């Protein structure tokens, strides 16, 4: 399984202002599995789109867009 690199990494902030750099669909899936916020529709969409990118069904660019939307919705975007 390829990591499916995002066109540009996404910087997210979690507890205690710890910054994480999410550069691939796999990184995003790992972050989403430890999601520190509510699991909204945007969260579920991001998880599915990132899994789809890993399977080659969706582009990493679209998976990144969904992931960024979920992170932004919860105020975790750096």
N, C-alpha and C positions, 0 to 999 in steps of 0.2 A: 504494500500500500504506500503510495506516495504521500508526502505531506501536503501537497497542493498549496503552494505559496500564495499569499495574498499579494496584490499589486503593491501595496504599501502596508506596513505594520500598523496595528491599532494599539494605542497606549491607553491602558485602563488603570484606574486607581481603586484600591480596596482598603480595607481597615488600616488605620494608622498611616494613611497616605502612602502605602506601599504601591509602587508602580510596577505594572507587568506589561511586557511587550508581547503582543499576540501577532505572530508573523505568518502562521499557516492555519489551514482549516483544522488540523489536528490540535494545535495549540488552543484554538477557540473551543473545540469540543471539550478538551480537558478543563478549560476555565469554566465553561457552562456547566459541567458536572459538579463543580464546587461553587456554583452561583451564589453570591452573597445577598441576593435580593429576592423579591417576589418573582414567581415563575409565571409571567404574563404571557399573553398571546405573542408578543414580540420575542420573548425568550424562547418559546416553543418553536416559533418560525426560524429563529436563528439556529437553534440546535438541529432542526431538520435540514435546513439549507447547508449547514456545515457538514453534516453526515452525507448529504447528497453530493457535495463537492468531493469528499473522500472517495465516494463510489463512482465518480465521473459523470454523474447525472446533471450536476449544476456546476457552473463556473466558479472558481475561487473568488472572482470579482463580485458575483452576486451573493455568495456566502458572506463575504466581508461586509457588504452593504447591510445585510440582515443582522449580522453580529453587531455592527456599529450602531444600528437603530436600537437594538435591545440594550446595549450598554448606555447609549445616550438617554434612553427613556428612564433608566434607573439612576442617572447622574453619576455614572462610573467612568465616563469618558474623560481622559486626561487632557 
